Amino acid sequence: MHRFRLPKVFLGLTLVAVLAVAAACSSDDPAASNSTNLGIGAPSGVVSGLGFDSRLPSGALGASSQQAGVWVNGVGTVVTEPDIANLSLGVEARASTVSEARDDAATAMTAIVAFLTSNGVAERDIRTQSFNISPQYTFQERLENGFRTNERVLTGYQVTDTVFVKVRDLDQTGPVLDGVVKAGGDLVRVNGISFSVDDPDPLKVQARELAVQHALEKAQELATLAGVTLGPLVFISESSSTPVFSRVEARGDFAMASSFAPTPISAGESQIQVTVQAVFAIQQ
């Protein structure tokens, strides 16, 4: 039996190649080493804690590596009383013909708008949201040649007309709703009520100040817990500035009545919230 033997020259070259690969893996190149970042590992994006985000421009942290810094979110919330009621009102009419359904809806909506404008609601605070005409069908069973089938039969048409109304005097919200129900009769629909602040900008300024203060306090706390010295602020942005409104959902069909109990409406509280993202360097 003959055994295959590698030439000594080939063995020597193989050993040199292996040594070269090992040397490359142990080089000082940061890309090839498994470095450990100080702090909490952060996913892509700004989060509360210690971490990094490759989206920052090179050198933004003022350090030798982008994988350093204190990253925080600060949230500021201002609670206030709303001063506007937002009503979604409408009418819904059904009839055997389009013209009849449209006439019924138009008559009811005209009465609603007339009541609103005569009771302190400005025309600029009444806005049409939607207008729709759709056919209505039912299914009837038929027996033909011993087989039962369902046939779609047109029964009439439905017209819906919805408006968005701002009531600037909250004390009049209940009376306005009651008057709308009386004016629109059985065709009226109340789709929802929400409350908001007419001018939220001053409240946003307050919420923004609270958010920045919260970010500063959180950054200092994280740095202290991690045993590092907090450096200067190198990046800050406002990620959101969204008012959160108190809201009441309601939808109903109302029967015409000569008298009924007033509708109680409570506005509750509204919140203005601002969130900021901040990055601080770590002093060496």
C-alpha beads as a LAMMPS data file, in Angstrom:
LAMMPS data file: protein, C-alpha beads

284 atoms
283 bonds

1 atom types
1 bond types

-500.0 500.0 xlo xhi
-500.0 500.0 ylo yhi
-500.0 500.0 zlo zhi

Masses

1 110.0

Atoms # bond

1 1 1 0.000 0.000 0.000
2 1 1 1.225 3.454 -0.909
3 1 1 0.624 6.412 1.384
4 1 1 0.165 9.882 -0.003
5 1 1 2.566 12.392 1.564
6 1 1 2.395 16.162 1.220
7 1 1 5.603 17.767 0.063
8 1 1 7.477 19.588 2.806
9 1 1 7.279 22.852 0.881
10 1 1 3.457 22.669 0.775
11 1 1 3.310 21.964 4.525
12 1 1 5.479 24.976 5.219
13 1 1 3.287 27.281 3.178
14 1 1 0.154 26.032 4.954
15 1 1 1.678 26.720 8.377
16 1 1 2.614 30.273 7.330
17 1 1 -0.962 30.942 6.139
18 1 1 -2.446 29.748 9.441
19 1 1 -0.100 31.983 11.426
20 1 1 -1.020 34.968 9.230
21 1 1 -4.769 34.472 9.875
22 1 1 -4.192 34.208 13.627
23 1 1 -2.185 37.412 13.624
24 1 1 -4.934 39.260 11.750
25 1 1 -7.589 38.113 14.257
26 1 1 -5.505 39.370 17.171
27 1 1 -4.788 42.793 15.647
28 1 1 -5.638 46.062 17.376
29 1 1 -8.260 46.961 14.719
30 1 1 -11.436 47.985 16.665
31 1 1 -13.578 46.433 13.939
32 1 1 -12.004 43.049 14.539
33 1 1 -12.075 43.101 18.333
34 1 1 -14.984 42.336 20.655
35 1 1 -15.006 45.616 22.595
36 1 1 -17.419 46.114 25.506
37 1 1 -19.327 49.382 25.767
38 1 1 -19.707 50.975 29.186
39 1 1 -23.328 50.996 30.225
40 1 1 -26.570 49.398 29.276
41 1 1 -26.673 47.926 25.786
42 1 1 -28.980 50.125 23.740
43 1 1 -30.848 49.137 20.596
44 1 1 -30.850 51.389 17.576
45 1 1 -32.685 54.540 18.604
46 1 1 -32.563 56.745 21.660
47 1 1 -33.429 55.004 24.912
48 1 1 -33.020 55.762 28.571
49 1 1 -29.670 54.401 29.735
50 1 1 -26.109 54.170 28.515
51 1 1 -25.666 53.122 24.921
52 1 1 -25.108 54.407 21.409
53 1 1 -26.813 55.098 18.139
54 1 1 -24.950 54.938 14.853
55 1 1 -27.272 57.540 13.354
56 1 1 -25.358 60.386 15.018
57 1 1 -22.779 62.092 12.812
58 1 1 -19.170 61.140 13.312
59 1 1 -17.623 62.982 16.259
60 1 1 -20.977 64.122 17.649
61 1 1 -20.137 62.722 21.065
62 1 1 -16.792 64.478 21.206
63 1 1 -15.099 61.217 22.213
64 1 1 -12.864 58.709 20.493
65 1 1 -15.770 56.339 19.946
66 1 1 -19.455 56.704 19.174
67 1 1 -20.090 53.764 21.487
68 1 1 -20.111 55.967 24.576
69 1 1 -22.438 58.437 26.175
70 1 1 -25.508 58.774 28.320
71 1 1 -28.755 58.577 26.380
72 1 1 -32.041 59.579 27.989
73 1 1 -35.663 60.390 27.258
74 1 1 -37.338 63.155 29.245
75 1 1 -41.115 63.469 29.482
76 1 1 -43.014 66.562 30.566
77 1 1 -46.759 66.538 31.199
78 1 1 -49.054 69.459 32.008
79 1 1 -52.589 68.723 33.195
80 1 1 -55.203 71.331 32.415
81 1 1 -58.920 71.826 32.035
82 1 1 -60.213 71.692 28.444
83 1 1 -62.048 74.686 27.074
84 1 1 -63.565 73.267 23.871
85 1 1 -66.032 70.443 23.276
86 1 1 -65.749 68.718 19.888
87 1 1 -68.960 67.039 18.747
88 1 1 -69.409 64.615 15.867
89 1 1 -73.074 64.852 14.876
90 1 1 -75.029 63.511 11.955
91 1 1 -78.289 62.350 10.434
92 1 1 -79.200 59.050 8.832
93 1 1 -82.218 58.690 6.556
94 1 1 -83.613 55.682 4.698
95 1 1 -86.259 55.631 1.983
96 1 1 -87.314 53.662 -1.105
97 1 1 -85.797 56.271 -3.445
98 1 1 -82.604 58.309 -3.369
99 1 1 -84.399 61.634 -3.646
100 1 1 -86.714 60.870 -0.740
101 1 1 -83.842 59.737 1.524
102 1 1 -81.767 62.773 0.566
103 1 1 -84.666 65.159 1.219
104 1 1 -85.283 63.668 4.668
105 1 1 -81.582 63.921 5.575
106 1 1 -81.316 67.477 4.250
107 1 1 -84.396 68.603 6.199
108 1 1 -83.047 67.141 9.456
109 1 1 -79.535 68.536 8.978
110 1 1 -80.865 71.983 8.077
111 1 1 -82.852 72.020 11.311
112 1 1 -79.760 70.975 13.309
113 1 1 -77.524 73.652 11.775
114 1 1 -80.219 76.310 12.299
115 1 1 -80.447 75.374 15.968
116 1 1 -76.649 75.464 16.402
117 1 1 -76.157 78.866 14.781
118 1 1 -79.048 80.376 16.747
119 1 1 -77.582 79.112 20.025
120 1 1 -74.116 80.593 19.972
121 1 1 -72.224 78.213 17.654
122 1 1 -70.404 80.132 14.915
123 1 1 -70.698 78.951 11.316
124 1 1 -66.889 78.581 11.153
125 1 1 -67.168 75.997 13.963
126 1 1 -69.446 73.740 11.899
127 1 1 -67.667 71.605 9.303
128 1 1 -69.036 68.783 7.147
129 1 1 -67.123 65.572 7.773
130 1 1 -68.834 63.172 5.374
131 1 1 -71.810 62.742 3.084
132 1 1 -72.768 59.318 1.742
133 1 1 -75.550 57.749 -0.328
134 1 1 -75.669 53.945 -0.451
135 1 1 -78.184 51.350 -1.668
136 1 1 -79.700 48.940 0.859
137 1 1 -80.251 45.259 0.082
138 1 1 -81.840 42.229 1.645
139 1 1 -81.673 38.565 0.680
140 1 1 -84.787 36.558 -0.189
141 1 1 -84.930 32.802 -0.533
142 1 1 -86.295 31.441 -3.815
143 1 1 -87.201 27.903 -4.892
144 1 1 -86.458 27.182 -8.527
145 1 1 -86.599 23.726 -10.146
146 1 1 -86.248 22.144 -6.734
147 1 1 -83.214 24.235 -5.783
148 1 1 -83.174 26.921 -3.097
149 1 1 -81.238 30.101 -3.853
150 1 1 -80.751 33.471 -2.149
151 1 1 -81.486 36.487 -4.274
152 1 1 -80.279 39.996 -3.407
153 1 1 -83.161 42.466 -3.554
154 1 1 -82.857 46.255 -3.457
155 1 1 -84.970 47.628 -0.616
156 1 1 -84.095 51.315 -0.730
157 1 1 -81.356 53.859 -0.088
158 1 1 -79.571 55.307 2.913
159 1 1 -78.199 58.836 3.180
160 1 1 -75.818 59.844 5.976
161 1 1 -74.563 63.370 6.624
162 1 1 -72.031 64.042 9.419
163 1 1 -70.720 67.363 10.740
164 1 1 -67.961 68.309 13.183
165 1 1 -69.004 70.997 15.675
166 1 1 -66.923 73.010 18.160
167 1 1 -68.700 74.235 21.266
168 1 1 -66.564 76.938 22.877
169 1 1 -68.733 77.333 25.961
170 1 1 -68.425 74.032 27.828
171 1 1 -71.413 74.834 30.022
172 1 1 -73.566 74.749 26.881
173 1 1 -72.432 71.314 25.725
174 1 1 -75.334 69.434 27.332
175 1 1 -78.021 71.895 26.190
176 1 1 -76.548 71.905 22.678
177 1 1 -76.740 68.122 22.486
178 1 1 -80.325 68.115 23.756
179 1 1 -81.305 70.796 21.240
180 1 1 -79.664 68.859 18.384
181 1 1 -81.628 65.735 19.335
182 1 1 -84.888 67.660 19.285
183 1 1 -84.061 69.410 16.003
184 1 1 -83.003 66.254 14.170
185 1 1 -85.640 63.946 15.598
186 1 1 -85.332 60.215 14.959
187 1 1 -82.772 60.776 12.217
188 1 1 -80.118 62.339 14.479
189 1 1 -76.913 60.474 15.340
190 1 1 -74.311 61.445 17.964
191 1 1 -71.059 59.706 17.004
192 1 1 -68.720 61.024 19.680
193 1 1 -67.591 63.804 22.003
194 1 1 -64.024 64.878 22.788
195 1 1 -62.524 67.779 24.736
196 1 1 -59.429 69.818 23.929
197 1 1 -57.560 73.060 24.584
198 1 1 -58.061 75.846 22.068
199 1 1 -54.521 77.263 22.405
200 1 1 -52.121 74.531 23.620
201 1 1 -48.874 76.378 22.730
202 1 1 -48.239 78.022 26.164
203 1 1 -48.882 74.661 27.820
204 1 1 -46.456 72.983 25.410
205 1 1 -43.750 75.430 26.530
206 1 1 -44.312 74.401 30.145
207 1 1 -44.328 70.715 29.237
208 1 1 -41.123 71.157 27.219
209 1 1 -39.354 72.754 30.204
210 1 1 -40.421 69.844 32.410
211 1 1 -39.233 67.339 29.799
212 1 1 -35.745 68.889 29.591
213 1 1 -35.463 69.036 33.374
214 1 1 -36.498 65.391 33.569
215 1 1 -33.864 64.426 30.993
216 1 1 -31.121 66.288 32.905
217 1 1 -32.061 64.638 36.204
218 1 1 -32.257 61.187 34.652
219 1 1 -28.882 61.562 32.922
220 1 1 -27.185 62.615 36.165
221 1 1 -28.781 59.713 38.019
222 1 1 -27.614 57.183 35.428
223 1 1 -24.081 58.589 35.410
224 1 1 -23.903 58.429 39.208
225 1 1 -25.165 54.854 39.296
226 1 1 -22.648 53.834 36.624
227 1 1 -19.770 55.543 38.425
228 1 1 -18.892 57.941 35.590
229 1 1 -18.755 61.722 35.295
230 1 1 -21.468 63.309 33.196
231 1 1 -20.097 65.415 30.349
232 1 1 -21.687 68.189 28.294
233 1 1 -24.903 67.857 26.333
234 1 1 -24.059 66.984 22.720
235 1 1 -27.442 66.207 21.184
236 1 1 -31.093 67.006 21.975
237 1 1 -34.318 66.734 20.013
238 1 1 -38.040 66.825 20.594
239 1 1 -39.550 63.549 19.478
240 1 1 -43.172 64.326 20.226
241 1 1 -45.462 67.099 21.311
242 1 1 -48.890 65.568 21.416
243 1 1 -51.871 66.778 23.403
244 1 1 -53.842 63.919 24.914
245 1 1 -57.521 64.777 25.075
246 1 1 -60.147 63.450 27.397
247 1 1 -62.737 61.687 25.269
248 1 1 -66.220 60.264 25.559
249 1 1 -67.478 57.835 22.933
250 1 1 -71.188 57.818 22.253
251 1 1 -73.513 56.826 19.457
252 1 1 -77.222 56.443 19.623
253 1 1 -80.578 56.705 17.947
254 1 1 -82.845 59.192 19.682
255 1 1 -86.605 59.242 19.643
256 1 1 -88.404 62.554 19.505
257 1 1 -89.816 63.503 22.886
258 1 1 -91.665 66.557 24.131
259 1 1 -89.507 66.667 27.248
260 1 1 -86.636 64.652 28.660
261 1 1 -83.971 64.966 31.327
262 1 1 -81.003 67.207 30.455
263 1 1 -77.874 65.391 29.282
264 1 1 -75.049 65.669 31.861
265 1 1 -71.637 66.330 30.306
266 1 1 -68.334 66.297 32.220
267 1 1 -65.194 67.582 30.482
268 1 1 -62.695 66.130 32.964
269 1 1 -59.009 66.903 32.398
270 1 1 -56.757 67.160 29.360
271 1 1 -53.018 66.512 29.174
272 1 1 -50.330 68.201 27.096
273 1 1 -47.255 65.977 26.821
274 1 1 -43.794 66.614 25.341
275 1 1 -40.933 64.109 25.032
276 1 1 -37.290 65.063 24.396
277 1 1 -34.285 62.892 23.541
278 1 1 -30.894 63.930 24.920
279 1 1 -27.335 62.609 24.673
280 1 1 -24.538 63.540 27.089
281 1 1 -20.845 62.800 26.743
282 1 1 -18.953 60.894 29.444
283 1 1 -15.949 62.796 30.779
284 1 1 -12.752 60.770 30.762

Bonds

1 1 1 2
2 1 2 3
3 1 3 4
4 1 4 5
5 1 5 6
6 1 6 7
7 1 7 8
8 1 8 9
9 1 9 10
10 1 10 11
11 1 11 12
12 1 12 13
13 1 13 14
14 1 14 15
15 1 15 16
16 1 16 17
17 1 17 18
18 1 18 19
19 1 19 20
20 1 20 21
21 1 21 22
22 1 22 23
23 1 23 24
24 1 24 25
25 1 25 26
26 1 26 27
27 1 27 28
28 1 28 29
29 1 29 30
30 1 30 31
31 1 31 32
32 1 32 33
33 1 33 34
34 1 34 35
35 1 35 36
36 1 36 37
37 1 37 38
38 1 38 39
39 1 39 40
40 1 40 41
41 1 41 42
42 1 42 43
43 1 43 44
44 1 44 45
45 1 45 46
46 1 46 47
47 1 47 48
48 1 48 49
49 1 49 50
50 1 50 51
51 1 51 52
52 1 52 53
53 1 53 54
54 1 54 55
55 1 55 56
56 1 56 57
57 1 57 58
58 1 58 59
59 1 59 60
60 1 60 61
61 1 61 62
62 1 62 63
63 1 63 64
64 1 64 65
65 1 65 66
66 1 66 67
67 1 67 68
68 1 68 69
69 1 69 70
70 1 70 71
71 1 71 72
72 1 72 73
73 1 73 74
74 1 74 75
75 1 75 76
76 1 76 77
77 1 77 78
78 1 78 79
79 1 79 80
80 1 80 81
81 1 81 82
82 1 82 83
83 1 83 84
84 1 84 85
85 1 85 86
86 1 86 87
87 1 87 88
88 1 88 89
89 1 89 90
90 1 90 91
91 1 91 92
92 1 92 93
93 1 93 94
94 1 94 95
95 1 95 96
96 1 96 97
97 1 97 98
98 1 98 99
99 1 99 100
100 1 100 101
101 1 101 102
102 1 102 103
103 1 103 104
104 1 104 105
105 1 105 106
106 1 106 107
107 1 107 108
108 1 108 109
109 1 109 110
110 1 110 111
111 1 111 112
112 1 112 113
113 1 113 114
114 1 114 115
115 1 115 116
116 1 116 117
117 1 117 118
118 1 118 119
119 1 119 120
120 1 120 121
121 1 121 122
122 1 122 123
123 1 123 124
124 1 124 125
125 1 125 126
126 1 126 127
127 1 127 128
128 1 128 129
129 1 129 130
130 1 130 131
131 1 131 132
132 1 132 133
133 1 133 134
134 1 134 135
135 1 135 136
136 1 136 137
137 1 137 138
138 1 138 139
139 1 139 140
140 1 140 141
141 1 141 142
142 1 142 143
143 1 143 144
144 1 144 145
145 1 145 146
146 1 146 147
147 1 147 148
148 1 148 149
149 1 149 150
150 1 150 151
151 1 151 152
152 1 152 153
153 1 153 154
154 1 154 155
155 1 155 156
156 1 156 157
157 1 157 158
158 1 158 159
159 1 159 160
160 1 160 161
161 1 161 162
162 1 162 163
163 1 163 164
164 1 164 165
165 1 165 166
166 1 166 167
167 1 167 168
168 1 168 169
169 1 169 170
170 1 170 171
171 1 171 172
172 1 172 173
173 1 173 174
174 1 174 175
175 1 175 176
176 1 176 177
177 1 177 178
178 1 178 179
179 1 179 180
180 1 180 181
181 1 181 182
182 1 182 183
183 1 183 184
184 1 184 185
185 1 185 186
186 1 186 187
187 1 187 188
188 1 188 189
189 1 189 190
190 1 190 191
191 1 191 192
192 1 192 193
193 1 193 194
194 1 194 195
195 1 195 196
196 1 196 197
197 1 197 198
198 1 198 199
199 1 199 200
200 1 200 201
201 1 201 202
202 1 202 203
203 1 203 204
204 1 204 205
205 1 205 206
206 1 206 207
207 1 207 208
208 1 208 209
209 1 209 210
210 1 210 211
211 1 211 212
212 1 212 213
213 1 213 214
214 1 214 215
215 1 215 216
216 1 216 217
217 1 217 218
218 1 218 219
219 1 219 220
220 1 220 221
221 1 221 222
222 1 222 223
223 1 223 224
224 1 224 225
225 1 225 226
226 1 226 227
227 1 227 228
228 1 228 229
229 1 229 230
230 1 230 231
231 1 231 232
232 1 232 233
233 1 233 234
234 1 234 235
235 1 235 236
236 1 236 237
237 1 237 238
238 1 238 239
239 1 239 240
240 1 240 241
241 1 241 242
242 1 242 243
243 1 243 244
244 1 244 245
245 1 245 246
246 1 246 247
247 1 247 248
248 1 248 249
249 1 249 250
250 1 250 251
251 1 251 252
252 1 252 253
253 1 253 254
254 1 254 255
255 1 255 256
256 1 256 257
257 1 257 258
258 1 258 259
259 1 259 260
260 1 260 261
261 1 261 262
262 1 262 263
263 1 263 264
264 1 264 265
265 1 265 266
266 1 266 267
267 1 267 268
268 1 268 269
269 1 269 270
270 1 270 271
271 1 271 272
272 1 272 273
273 1 273 274
274 1 274 275
275 1 275 276
276 1 276 277
277 1 277 278
278 1 278 279
279 1 279 280
280 1 280 281
281 1 281 282
282 1 282 283
283 1 283 284
